[in-house]
Amino acid sequence: MLLGTVLLWALNSTVTRYVVTHGFHPLAYSTTRYGAAVVLFWAYTWFTERSFRIARADLKLVGFAALTIYVNQVSFVYAIDKTSASTVTLFLGTTPVFVGLIAGAVGFERTGRRFWIAAALSLVGVGFVASGSGGLGGELGGDGIAILTAASWSVYSLSIAPLMRRYSPFRISSLVLGLGWLPLAATGASQTLEQTWHFDTLTWLGFGFAVIGPLFLTNLLWFTAIDRVGPSRAALFSQTQPFFGVLFALVLLGEHLNRWEIVGGVAIALGLVAERLPRIGAQPPAD
């Protein structure tokens, strides 16, 4: 289940890149994709739990999480539109470092020397990837939006963590995605109205995969797997996502990485390893 989840997540950037370069407007794609995912989550949650109720004190946190997922989706689809899927995937590999930086800044956890080494390595990697993918005259705008995608996902992950201790992931996903879809639909209204829907079969298959796989099915697989094997092993699997994501983009889209992007990817990978090692040692043994 963990491997399946990681592969579905990794394939998402490649599929999204294909879809938005074969007829879909970026915001029209995000609006319709998230709208379909909201329907799936609401139907599944109602069938399994018969309730969407949360405490009034948690409404602000749900609203904040919805805002961050809105920012994340707008930045993700435009990053994919403006630069390559492999480059976006490499930048998304910095997400654990962003989580640590933000968690340390707001006082959620302490960050030690090894974390700062990991952050420095990842920052160097980001610089190499950005310079290799176009530099100041090329795709720097797309690179900046890709970094915003990783940062906003980190904020989203931290904001829903307290909610996950009190409610099921499906109830939280239903509420957060539903609220996040409202500003997304408003922002993308003009593109959605202008969108023509005459796509080839492969584009429609890609759209269907993007709704069912990375959004809906991964929630079922991921949280079931965490319950069985624990978050530590799940986190180790999740850090293979950038490797698989780049591999899919290279093989399926015919993209390529130059030597500076490869160096940057290696630096980001080393940063992930350095960030993860102290956390592994801190985990108590399973009973």
Backbone bond lengths (Angstrom), bond angles and torsions (degrees), N, CA, C in turn:
res aa  C-N    CA-C-N  psi(-1)  N-CA   C-N-CA  omega(-1)  CA-C   N-CA-C  phi
1 M - - - 1.471 - - 1.527 111.62 -
2 L 1.340 115.83 -39.64 1.467 118.87 178.05 1.522 110.78 -64.35
3 L 1.315 116.87 -45.55 1.458 120.45 179.74 1.524 110.81 -63.23
4 G 1.337 117.00 -42.21 1.456 119.94 177.73 1.515 112.27 -61.33
5 T 1.325 116.41 -41.00 1.463 120.41 178.26 1.516 111.18 -61.95
6 V 1.324 116.43 -47.11 1.464 120.79 -178.66 1.524 110.99 -62.49
7 L 1.326 117.23 -41.01 1.472 120.06 179.79 1.525 111.37 -66.29
8 L 1.325 117.05 -39.16 1.469 119.94 177.88 1.523 110.75 -65.03
9 W 1.330 116.97 -44.41 1.470 120.11 176.92 1.526 110.96 -61.73
10 A 1.339 115.95 -43.78 1.464 120.00 -176.38 1.525 111.77 -64.44
11 L 1.328 116.34 -35.67 1.469 120.28 -178.67 1.520 112.33 -74.92
12 N 1.327 117.52 -16.12 1.461 121.06 -174.09 1.527 112.81 -60.88
13 S 1.335 117.78 -43.55 1.468 120.32 -178.59 1.519 111.12 -63.48
14 T 1.333 116.43 -42.04 1.463 120.43 179.28 1.521 111.40 -63.86
15 V 1.326 116.80 -46.08 1.462 120.69 180.00 1.524 110.88 -64.35
16 T 1.331 117.13 -42.86 1.464 120.27 179.34 1.521 111.11 -62.68
17 R 1.327 116.60 -41.63 1.471 120.40 177.91 1.530 110.60 -60.08
18 Y 1.322 116.92 -42.82 1.460 120.32 179.19 1.523 110.88 -63.44
19 V 1.335 115.63 -45.29 1.467 119.73 -174.80 1.529 111.47 -66.10
20 V 1.336 117.53 -43.84 1.471 119.23 -176.39 1.523 111.93 -77.24
21 T 1.328 118.41 -11.53 1.464 120.35 174.86 1.530 111.70 -101.89
22 H 1.326 116.66 6.05 1.463 120.54 178.78 1.532 111.16 -128.54
23 G 1.328 116.13 39.76 1.457 119.72 168.58 1.508 116.45 120.04
24 F 1.317 119.06 -24.97 1.462 121.14 -178.60 1.521 110.60 -81.00
25 H 1.356 116.86 130.29 1.459 120.29 167.52 1.527 108.66 -70.46
26 P 1.333 118.35 143.06 1.474 119.82 -174.39 1.529 114.28 -53.73
27 L 1.330 117.27 -51.74 1.461 119.22 -176.30 1.525 111.98 -75.13
28 A 1.316 117.69 -29.53 1.464 119.94 174.81 1.524 109.85 -64.75
29 Y 1.325 116.04 -39.05 1.465 120.55 176.74 1.523 110.83 -63.11
30 S 1.339 117.74 -49.58 1.466 120.65 -179.10 1.519 111.74 -63.01
31 T 1.339 116.74 -40.84 1.461 120.30 -178.31 1.521 111.74 -63.44
32 T 1.332 117.08 -49.47 1.459 120.19 -178.15 1.530 111.05 -70.96
33 R 1.325 117.16 -36.35 1.462 120.20 179.63 1.534 111.01 -64.61
34 Y 1.312 116.55 -48.41 1.460 119.02 -178.76 1.521 111.48 -71.59
35 G 1.323 116.96 -32.28 1.459 118.82 175.54 1.522 111.55 -61.34
36 A 1.338 116.36 -43.62 1.465 120.18 178.00 1.527 111.00 -65.71
37 A 1.352 116.97 -39.00 1.462 120.36 179.55 1.526 111.40 -65.71
38 V 1.320 117.18 -37.39 1.463 120.75 177.96 1.523 110.45 -61.45
39 V 1.331 117.04 -43.03 1.467 120.59 178.34 1.527 110.33 -59.75
40 L 1.346 116.84 -44.09 1.461 120.64 179.65 1.526 111.54 -62.77
41 F 1.326 116.58 -46.82 1.458 120.17 -177.81 1.522 111.71 -65.39
42 W 1.327 117.13 -41.89 1.461 119.44 -179.48 1.538 110.82 -65.90
43 A 1.324 116.75 -41.28 1.461 119.64 179.25 1.528 110.69 -64.54
44 Y 1.326 117.14 -45.22 1.463 120.73 -178.48 1.529 111.19 -66.18
45 T 1.333 117.36 -43.97 1.456 120.72 -178.25 1.519 111.10 -65.44
46 W 1.317 117.05 -41.76 1.463 119.25 179.24 1.525 111.26 -66.06
47 F 1.325 116.64 -38.71 1.462 120.52 -179.98 1.532 111.18 -65.98
48 T 1.343 117.65 -37.55 1.463 120.93 -174.91 1.527 113.60 -92.44
49 E 1.356 117.99 -29.87 1.465 119.87 -173.68 1.525 114.26 -119.53
50 R 1.314 117.66 -21.26 1.462 122.85 179.34 1.529 112.91 60.03
51 S 1.316 116.73 25.58 1.463 118.83 -179.86 1.523 109.72 -164.63
52 F 1.356 114.41 147.11 1.458 121.50 171.69 1.528 110.61 -119.96
53 R 1.318 116.36 13.86 1.453 120.86 -171.87 1.525 111.79 -69.70
54 I 1.336 115.69 137.44 1.457 122.57 171.03 1.526 107.82 -135.42
55 A 1.314 116.46 161.83 1.452 120.83 -179.61 1.525 110.62 -67.61
56 R 1.325 116.16 147.28 1.464 120.84 -179.43 1.522 111.63 -59.38
57 A 1.327 116.02 -33.68 1.466 119.91 -179.34 1.529 112.31 -65.21
58 D 1.336 117.72 -20.18 1.461 121.28 -178.03 1.526 113.00 -92.80
59 L 1.327 117.27 -3.54 1.468 119.67 -175.81 1.528 112.10 -63.21
60 K 1.339 117.10 -39.87 1.463 119.62 -179.71 1.524 111.19 -63.19
61 L 1.331 115.77 -39.69 1.462 119.28 179.69 1.523 111.27 -67.54
62 V 1.318 116.58 -38.60 1.465 120.33 176.32 1.524 110.29 -63.61
63 G 1.339 116.61 -42.86 1.460 120.50 178.61 1.518 112.12 -63.13
64 F 1.342 116.69 -40.84 1.467 119.89 178.33 1.522 110.91 -65.49
65 A 1.341 117.14 -42.14 1.458 120.50 177.72 1.525 110.91 -61.91
66 A 1.334 116.96 -38.74 1.464 120.58 178.05 1.521 111.20 -63.86
67 L 1.329 116.56 -38.70 1.463 120.11 178.27 1.524 110.80 -64.70
68 T 1.332 117.12 -42.10 1.464 119.56 -179.42 1.522 111.71 -68.40
69 I 1.340 117.92 -35.52 1.460 118.99 178.57 1.530 110.25 -70.08
70 Y 1.321 117.04 -30.69 1.470 120.59 174.36 1.526 110.54 -63.67
71 V 1.333 116.38 -49.50 1.470 120.50 178.07 1.519 110.24 -60.13
72 N 1.324 116.39 -41.32 1.456 120.79 -178.33 1.530 111.71 -62.40
73 Q 1.315 117.26 -43.76 1.460 119.70 -176.54 1.525 112.88 -71.81
74 V 1.326 116.53 -37.85 1.466 119.25 176.53 1.525 110.14 -64.44
75 S 1.324 116.49 -45.24 1.465 119.66 -179.34 1.532 111.07 -67.80
76 F 1.327 117.64 -38.22 1.468 120.02 -179.21 1.519 111.73 -62.62
77 V 1.320 116.95 -48.88 1.455 118.70 -174.12 1.529 111.09 -69.59
78 Y 1.341 117.91 -32.31 1.465 119.23 177.79 1.523 111.60 -78.24
79 A 1.336 117.66 -30.62 1.464 119.58 173.75 1.526 110.15 -63.25
80 I 1.342 116.37 -44.63 1.457 121.18 177.93 1.520 110.89 -63.00
81 D 1.335 116.98 -37.39 1.464 121.54 -178.57 1.529 112.06 -69.34
82 K 1.339 116.80 -33.19 1.461 120.27 -171.61 1.523 114.33 -99.32
83 T 1.311 118.26 -13.99 1.454 120.78 177.97 1.519 108.90 -141.79
84 S 1.315 117.47 -176.50 1.462 120.12 -174.23 1.524 111.61 -81.13
85 A 1.330 115.60 157.45 1.464 120.68 178.42 1.524 110.82 -64.58
86 S 1.335 117.55 -36.87 1.462 120.38 -179.46 1.519 111.07 -66.41
87 T 1.329 117.71 -38.91 1.461 120.64 178.61 1.518 111.00 -65.92
88 V 1.326 116.94 -44.97 1.468 120.39 178.02 1.520 110.26 -60.25
89 T 1.336 117.41 -41.45 1.452 121.06 179.90 1.524 111.60 -61.71
90 L 1.333 116.74 -40.54 1.467 119.78 177.89 1.526 110.74 -62.37
91 F 1.327 117.14 -43.11 1.469 119.71 178.88 1.533 111.14 -65.39
92 L 1.323 117.20 -36.68 1.462 119.44 178.60 1.528 111.75 -65.12
93 G 1.333 116.43 -19.89 1.450 119.91 175.95 1.518 113.81 -65.69
94 T 1.335 117.25 -14.34 1.466 120.69 178.92 1.523 112.26 -85.31
95 T 1.324 118.28 -0.21 1.466 120.78 -175.82 1.527 113.74 -54.46
96 P 1.353 119.85 -46.51 1.470 118.28 179.55 1.526 113.35 -58.89
97 V 1.324 116.75 -33.97 1.465 119.61 178.66 1.528 110.13 -69.22
98 F 1.326 116.81 -40.98 1.469 119.73 176.15 1.523 110.85 -61.71
99 V 1.333 116.82 -39.65 1.465 120.22 177.97 1.526 109.75 -58.87
100 G 1.336 116.45 -46.11 1.455 119.69 179.36 1.509 113.35 -64.16
101 L 1.332 117.00 -41.32 1.465 120.82 178.97 1.522 111.28 -62.54
102 I 1.319 116.60 -46.89 1.464 120.66 -177.68 1.525 110.45 -69.40
103 A 1.344 116.51 -42.21 1.461 119.93 179.58 1.528 110.87 -62.01
104 G 1.332 116.60 -39.28 1.455 119.63 177.08 1.516 112.66 -68.45
105 A 1.346 116.38 -37.06 1.469 119.91 -177.90 1.523 111.82 -67.85
106 V 1.322 118.20 -35.15 1.467 120.76 -178.07 1.521 112.48 -95.29
107 G 1.330 116.63 2.14 1.454 119.75 175.01 1.508 115.74 86.76
108 F 1.346 118.48 15.23 1.459 120.66 178.51 1.525 111.69 -70.57
109 E 1.338 116.24 -35.68 1.453 120.19 -179.74 1.522 109.49 -156.18
110 R 1.316 115.57 161.69 1.453 120.64 178.10 1.527 109.83 -88.05
111 T 1.316 115.40 146.24 1.457 120.80 178.00 1.517 108.79 -114.37
112 G 1.316 116.46 122.95 1.455 122.01 -178.00 1.511 112.88 -93.10
113 R 1.328 114.72 -173.88 1.461 120.59 -176.20 1.525 111.82 -63.12
114 R 1.324 117.17 -38.93 1.464 119.59 -178.33 1.524 111.20 -65.94
115 F 1.318 116.62 -33.39 1.464 118.47 176.47 1.524 110.72 -64.72
116 W 1.326 117.39 -42.56 1.458 119.87 -178.58 1.532 111.45 -67.33
117 I 1.327 116.80 -30.21 1.461 119.40 172.43 1.528 109.66 -64.74
118 A 1.333 116.11 -43.06 1.468 120.59 177.83 1.521 111.17 -62.07
119 A 1.327 116.35 -43.06 1.461 120.00 179.55 1.521 111.39 -63.48
120 A 1.355 116.86 -40.47 1.467 120.39 179.14 1.526 110.78 -64.28
121 L 1.330 117.02 -42.56 1.464 120.51 178.06 1.528 111.09 -61.53
122 S 1.320 115.97 -44.63 1.463 119.58 179.77 1.520 111.45 -64.46
123 L 1.336 116.81 -38.71 1.470 120.11 178.65 1.518 111.15 -64.69
124 V 1.325 116.63 -40.94 1.464 120.15 175.76 1.524 110.14 -62.22
125 G 1.344 115.97 -42.15 1.456 119.77 178.23 1.516 112.79 -61.76
126 V 1.328 116.21 -41.51 1.468 120.21 177.21 1.521 110.35 -59.71
127 G 1.340 116.92 -42.04 1.464 120.31 179.18 1.515 112.41 -61.81
128 F 1.324 116.56 -42.91 1.463 120.31 179.14 1.528 111.12 -65.87
129 V 1.331 116.64 -43.80 1.467 119.76 179.88 1.524 110.68 -63.32
130 A 1.334 116.81 -43.25 1.465 120.58 -179.60 1.521 111.25 -63.34
131 S 1.335 116.95 -44.18 1.465 119.27 -179.86 1.521 110.99 -68.56
132 G 1.332 116.86 -36.00 1.455 119.74 -179.56 1.502 113.99 -73.21
133 S 1.334 117.32 -27.51 1.472 120.01 -176.23 1.517 113.45 -87.02
134 G 1.320 118.21 -0.05 1.460 118.94 176.78 1.500 114.18 153.40
135 G 1.332 116.35 -22.59 1.455 118.72 177.95 1.514 112.96 63.91
136 L 1.302 115.31 -157.41 1.459 120.54 -175.13 1.515 112.51 -66.23
137 G 1.309 117.74 -25.47 1.452 118.64 -177.24 1.506 113.57 -101.16
138 G 1.309 118.86 0.71 1.446 120.79 -174.37 1.510 113.59 -113.21
139 E 1.337 115.27 -108.02 1.455 120.28 -170.28 1.522 111.78 -105.36
140 L 1.339 116.84 32.82 1.458 119.66 -176.00 1.521 111.37 -62.39
141 G 1.343 117.22 -35.34 1.455 119.89 178.09 1.510 111.50 -61.19
142 G 1.332 116.79 -45.41 1.449 120.42 177.13 1.515 112.29 -64.32
143 D 1.343 116.77 -36.74 1.464 120.42 178.04 1.529 110.76 -64.20
144 G 1.319 116.51 -42.58 1.465 119.86 179.29 1.518 111.82 -63.18
145 I 1.331 116.38 -39.96 1.461 119.85 178.47 1.529 110.12 -68.03
146 A 1.343 117.21 -34.43 1.464 120.26 177.64 1.524 110.85 -64.59
147 I 1.338 117.41 -39.55 1.464 120.65 176.63 1.523 109.70 -64.42
148 L 1.336 117.38 -40.53 1.459 120.79 176.13 1.527 110.65 -61.31
149 T 1.322 117.62 -35.66 1.466 120.97 177.42 1.520 111.06 -60.96
150 A 1.345 116.30 -46.93 1.467 120.05 178.95 1.521 111.25 -64.10
151 A 1.332 116.70 -42.53 1.468 119.96 -178.50 1.524 111.53 -66.35
152 S 1.337 117.50 -42.58 1.465 120.29 -178.58 1.527 111.04 -68.51
153 W 1.338 117.49 -34.54 1.461 119.05 176.08 1.524 111.03 -66.35
154 S 1.322 116.43 -34.22 1.463 120.23 177.35 1.524 110.73 -64.78
155 V 1.330 116.54 -44.36 1.467 120.20 177.99 1.523 110.09 -62.94
156 Y 1.314 116.84 -42.15 1.466 120.94 178.03 1.527 110.95 -60.27
157 S 1.334 116.94 -45.13 1.462 120.87 -178.55 1.524 111.17 -61.65
158 L 1.330 116.91 -40.79 1.462 120.28 179.20 1.531 111.57 -70.49
159 S 1.328 116.72 -35.54 1.470 119.38 -175.94 1.520 112.24 -71.03
160 I 1.341 118.02 -31.13 1.463 119.10 -179.13 1.530 112.46 -88.96
161 A 1.339 117.36 -9.53 1.469 119.33 -177.81 1.528 112.73 -56.73
162 P 1.351 120.06 -46.97 1.480 118.51 177.38 1.524 112.80 -63.92
163 L 1.339 117.22 -33.80 1.460 120.32 -179.86 1.521 111.23 -67.98
164 M 1.331 116.78 -35.22 1.458 120.48 -179.19 1.527 112.34 -66.22
165 R 1.323 117.23 -20.59 1.467 119.95 177.70 1.523 112.06 -78.90
166 R 1.331 116.58 -15.01 1.464 119.60 -175.82 1.526 113.58 -115.57
167 Y 1.345 117.33 -20.62 1.465 120.46 -176.71 1.527 109.21 -135.29
168 S 1.322 115.54 165.14 1.458 120.01 177.67 1.534 109.27 -71.62
169 P 1.332 117.44 152.45 1.471 119.57 178.14 1.520 112.72 -62.12
170 F 1.321 117.14 -26.21 1.458 119.98 -177.68 1.532 110.94 -76.38
171 R 1.319 116.74 -36.56 1.460 119.00 176.47 1.529 110.17 -66.79
172 I 1.335 116.58 -43.20 1.461 120.03 179.38 1.525 110.43 -65.60
173 S 1.336 117.04 -42.99 1.466 119.82 178.91 1.523 111.05 -61.95
174 S 1.334 117.11 -40.86 1.459 120.06 179.67 1.522 111.35 -60.60
175 L 1.327 116.78 -46.45 1.463 120.78 -177.31 1.521 111.97 -72.07
176 V 1.332 116.53 -46.00 1.466 120.05 -176.94 1.531 110.77 -66.79
177 L 1.325 116.67 -46.58 1.468 118.92 179.72 1.522 111.23 -65.37
178 G 1.339 116.66 -37.93 1.465 119.30 178.85 1.517 112.30 -63.25
179 L 1.330 116.46 -46.39 1.468 119.76 178.34 1.519 111.31 -68.89
180 G 1.327 117.17 -39.06 1.461 119.96 179.23 1.515 113.16 -67.12
181 W 1.335 115.99 -27.04 1.461 119.33 179.67 1.520 111.99 -68.63
182 L 1.349 118.80 -29.16 1.465 120.98 -176.48 1.522 112.78 -60.76
183 P 1.349 120.58 -53.88 1.469 118.71 176.36 1.521 112.48 -67.40
184 L 1.340 116.87 -29.28 1.460 119.29 177.28 1.518 110.61 -64.49
185 A 1.348 116.47 -43.02 1.462 120.61 178.59 1.519 111.13 -65.54
186 A 1.344 116.79 -38.86 1.467 120.12 178.94 1.520 111.25 -66.30
187 T 1.335 116.53 -43.84 1.467 120.75 179.72 1.520 111.46 -64.90
188 G 1.323 116.65 -38.89 1.457 120.26 -176.25 1.512 114.95 -94.80
189 A 1.333 117.71 11.68 1.467 120.45 -174.69 1.526 112.30 -59.58
190 S 1.335 117.07 -44.66 1.469 119.28 -176.94 1.524 111.08 -65.03
191 Q 1.336 117.19 -42.32 1.464 119.69 178.40 1.527 111.66 -66.88
192 T 1.329 116.20 -37.80 1.464 119.56 -179.73 1.522 110.87 -66.28
193 L 1.340 117.12 -40.23 1.457 120.51 179.15 1.527 111.82 -68.33
194 E 1.339 116.43 -32.17 1.461 120.09 179.94 1.525 112.88 -84.10
195 Q 1.319 116.37 -11.71 1.457 120.47 -174.35 1.530 111.93 -67.39
196 T 1.323 115.56 131.41 1.462 120.54 168.49 1.522 107.99 -92.79
197 W 1.301 116.92 147.78 1.452 121.06 -170.77 1.526 112.38 -112.85
198 H 1.328 116.37 24.87 1.459 120.94 -179.72 1.531 108.85 -95.84
199 F 1.328 115.78 83.74 1.456 121.56 -179.16 1.524 109.82 -108.67
200 D 1.337 114.32 160.42 1.458 118.01 174.51 1.529 109.93 -76.11
201 T 1.316 115.40 169.88 1.468 120.56 -174.90 1.522 111.94 -61.08
202 L 1.331 117.63 -40.44 1.463 120.60 -177.60 1.524 111.43 -64.44
203 T 1.330 117.41 -36.16 1.467 120.22 177.85 1.524 110.86 -65.80
204 W 1.331 117.03 -42.48 1.462 119.89 177.63 1.522 111.39 -66.03
205 L 1.323 117.24 -37.90 1.464 119.94 176.28 1.526 110.60 -63.91
206 G 1.333 116.33 -40.54 1.458 119.74 176.96 1.513 111.87 -62.88
207 F 1.323 116.95 -40.97 1.462 120.57 177.94 1.529 110.83 -63.28
208 G 1.336 116.28 -44.97 1.459 119.66 178.71 1.523 111.88 -61.34
209 F 1.330 115.93 -41.03 1.467 119.36 176.78 1.519 110.72 -61.85
210 A 1.331 117.50 -43.74 1.467 121.13 -176.94 1.519 112.35 -63.31
211 V 1.322 117.28 -28.40 1.469 121.00 177.60 1.526 110.91 -80.25
212 I 1.316 116.62 -52.22 1.463 121.13 -171.54 1.529 112.00 -79.62
213 G 1.339 116.94 -40.65 1.461 119.76 -174.34 1.515 114.53 -76.67
214 P 1.347 118.67 -77.67 1.466 120.75 -173.38 1.527 114.46 -66.77
215 L 1.324 119.08 -23.51 1.460 120.43 -178.39 1.518 112.96 -94.29
216 F 1.322 117.67 -51.68 1.466 120.47 -171.63 1.531 112.84 -94.49
217 L 1.324 116.95 -57.16 1.457 120.34 -173.49 1.521 112.27 -63.22
218 T 1.330 117.39 -36.43 1.466 119.50 -178.99 1.527 112.32 -62.80
219 N 1.329 117.66 -31.56 1.467 119.58 176.79 1.526 110.64 -63.01
220 L 1.332 116.73 -43.06 1.456 120.13 179.03 1.531 110.95 -63.72
221 L 1.334 116.59 -46.27 1.454 120.99 -177.28 1.522 112.02 -68.52
222 W 1.337 116.00 -47.24 1.461 121.18 -172.08 1.523 112.04 -63.08
223 F 1.326 116.62 -51.34 1.459 118.91 -174.94 1.527 112.10 -74.77
224 T 1.329 117.61 -28.29 1.455 119.65 172.83 1.525 110.25 -66.59
225 A 1.339 116.63 -42.10 1.459 120.81 179.96 1.525 111.46 -66.15
226 I 1.337 117.00 -42.21 1.462 120.18 178.78 1.523 110.52 -59.68
227 D 1.322 115.90 -39.07 1.457 119.85 -179.83 1.531 111.04 -64.53
228 R 1.330 117.36 -29.00 1.464 120.73 -176.14 1.528 113.34 -91.92
229 V 1.327 118.02 -36.66 1.474 119.49 -173.89 1.518 113.16 -115.47
230 G 1.331 118.14 -9.66 1.454 120.57 178.64 1.520 112.99 93.83
231 P 1.337 116.69 156.75 1.466 120.79 -176.34 1.519 114.12 -70.01
232 S 1.329 118.00 -26.70 1.462 119.82 -177.55 1.522 111.24 -64.75
233 R 1.336 116.77 -50.17 1.457 119.21 178.72 1.525 111.07 -66.52
234 A 1.309 117.21 -36.50 1.467 120.12 177.95 1.521 110.58 -61.29
235 A 1.335 117.37 -41.23 1.460 120.48 -179.76 1.522 111.38 -64.10
236 L 1.335 116.97 -36.93 1.465 119.89 177.25 1.527 110.87 -61.50
237 F 1.326 116.54 -42.20 1.464 119.74 178.32 1.526 110.79 -64.92
238 S 1.321 117.20 -41.26 1.462 120.51 -175.32 1.517 111.80 -63.10
239 Q 1.326 117.38 -27.07 1.459 119.67 -177.98 1.526 113.24 -78.10
240 T 1.333 117.62 -3.03 1.464 120.74 171.90 1.525 111.45 -86.62
241 Q 1.325 117.45 -6.23 1.467 120.77 -176.24 1.528 113.19 -58.17
242 P 1.362 120.35 -45.39 1.471 118.27 179.71 1.527 113.11 -58.17
243 F 1.333 117.42 -38.88 1.465 120.23 179.29 1.523 110.56 -61.17
244 F 1.330 116.88 -51.07 1.464 120.12 -179.27 1.531 111.08 -65.48
245 G 1.347 116.52 -37.15 1.457 119.54 -179.61 1.517 112.42 -62.44
246 V 1.331 116.61 -44.51 1.461 120.45 177.46 1.529 110.42 -65.54
247 L 1.324 116.61 -41.25 1.464 120.42 179.56 1.527 111.06 -59.69
248 F 1.333 117.80 -44.47 1.463 120.67 178.51 1.530 111.04 -61.85
249 A 1.337 116.71 -42.98 1.469 119.93 -178.45 1.528 111.31 -65.13
250 L 1.331 116.53 -39.52 1.461 119.84 -179.84 1.523 111.39 -67.58
251 V 1.331 116.75 -41.63 1.465 120.54 -174.58 1.525 111.82 -80.69
252 L 1.327 117.81 -45.25 1.464 120.64 -172.05 1.522 113.71 -87.01
253 L 1.333 117.22 -31.40 1.465 120.17 -178.81 1.530 113.07 -104.44
254 G 1.317 117.02 -7.07 1.457 120.07 -178.86 1.516 113.53 70.74
255 E 1.329 117.75 22.20 1.464 120.49 177.15 1.526 110.04 -73.25
256 H 1.315 115.82 168.86 1.459 119.99 177.80 1.523 109.37 -143.49
257 L 1.309 115.50 156.02 1.465 122.34 175.84 1.522 108.49 -112.17
258 N 1.346 116.24 133.40 1.460 118.27 173.31 1.530 109.72 -83.51
259 R 1.306 116.77 177.56 1.466 119.46 -171.81 1.517 112.15 -65.31
260 W 1.354 117.68 -31.63 1.457 119.44 -178.74 1.529 111.20 -73.38
261 E 1.312 116.30 -35.52 1.460 119.50 175.72 1.531 110.80 -67.51
262 I 1.315 116.78 -36.24 1.465 120.12 176.58 1.523 110.48 -64.91
263 V 1.341 116.17 -44.89 1.465 119.87 177.18 1.526 110.29 -60.39
264 G 1.321 116.76 -43.23 1.459 120.79 178.39 1.516 111.97 -63.18
265 G 1.338 116.62 -41.27 1.459 119.92 178.20 1.519 112.05 -63.22
266 V 1.328 117.11 -39.87 1.461 120.98 177.47 1.534 110.25 -63.84
267 A 1.346 116.98 -42.06 1.471 120.24 179.42 1.522 111.03 -63.48
268 I 1.332 117.00 -41.78 1.471 120.17 178.02 1.524 110.09 -63.66
269 A 1.349 116.91 -41.63 1.461 120.66 178.65 1.530 110.87 -62.06
270 L 1.330 117.04 -42.42 1.466 120.26 177.76 1.526 110.64 -63.70
271 G 1.325 116.13 -36.74 1.458 119.74 176.62 1.518 111.60 -63.53
272 L 1.346 116.93 -39.40 1.461 120.21 177.67 1.524 111.29 -63.90
273 V 1.337 115.98 -41.87 1.460 119.81 179.07 1.527 110.50 -63.87
274 A 1.330 116.12 -45.64 1.468 119.80 -179.83 1.525 111.72 -64.38
275 E 1.344 117.00 -35.47 1.466 120.47 179.26 1.518 111.04 -70.13
276 R 1.336 116.24 -31.70 1.457 120.60 -173.56 1.523 113.43 -83.47
277 L 1.324 117.77 -33.85 1.461 120.64 -171.86 1.522 114.61 -55.48
278 P 1.346 118.99 -48.88 1.463 117.25 179.98 1.516 113.45 -65.05
279 R 1.344 117.32 -28.63 1.460 120.10 179.61 1.528 110.62 -70.97
280 I 1.345 116.91 -34.89 1.456 119.77 178.84 1.520 109.84 -63.27
281 G 1.329 116.48 -44.39 1.447 120.13 -179.40 1.514 113.63 -64.92
282 A 1.323 117.10 -24.40 1.460 120.79 -177.02 1.514 113.49 -83.71
283 Q 1.349 117.06 -9.47 1.464 119.84 -177.01 1.526 110.47 -76.94
284 P 1.344 119.61 131.56 1.465 120.87 175.11 1.520 110.13 -70.52
285 P 1.327 117.43 153.40 1.464 119.02 179.14 1.514 111.32 -66.79
286 A 1.326 116.36 146.38 1.466 121.21 179.43 1.523 109.72 -73.05
287 D 1.328 116.37 145.79 1.464 118.76 176.59 1.535 110.10 -87.14
